[in-house]
């Protein structure tokens, strides 16, 4: 079994000085912690795997293709592979758990 504590993941991500911390990777799934500061910019581009975002805390908007919606703690958003998407208008630091299936970069071969 692998088990994780959000407080420890937040600390590890902060120490890495990166926006994204991958904390689980197996062939069919990977997970990461993504934190964007209030007023920040989301630099990501489309991925070659399906993706689910679970918003732990914060408030922002997400643009997926031509759809836009508000997200906050408890929001869950599915983004299909190769779909243009990004968070924007980040009002409060955004803390997001990200799920990739299959694992991120699996389809880049």
Secondary structure, DSSP 8 states (H G I E B T S, - for coil): -----HHHHHHHHHHHTSSEEEEEEETTEEEEEEEE-TT--------SSEEEEEEEEEEEEEEETTEEEEEETT-EEEE-TT--EEEEEEEEEEEEEEEEES-TTGGG-
